[in-house]
């Protein structure tokens, strides 16, 4: 087994962690803060419909919402089915990559938190 020292190209650029997060789109975690009103609506009209309406109210529609609806609706349905309706808000951190992460980060006002309420 031979070992060789790693050599960087002559024109390499050192990138800071903060710069890498900007290039890479951040850590990929967007936290959805969902109100009890959305959960109550999900009981009446279904989780997917409630999430769709709440996302639209937050300005998230079209293809971007279709990237979020299935997972978030599933989490909301789990909260409802387990009878966990005692809090005013529930936080659901979700991981996204690429343009979806970037678009949701933009929609959040760059703080990576999106509140959904009804």
ABEGO torsion letter per residue (X at the ends): XBBBBBBBBAABBBBBAAAAAAAAGEAGBBBBBBBAAAAAAAAAAEAAAAAAAAAAAAGBBEAAAAAAAAAAAAAAAAAAAAGBAABABBBBBBBBBEAAAAAAAAAAGGAGBBBBBX
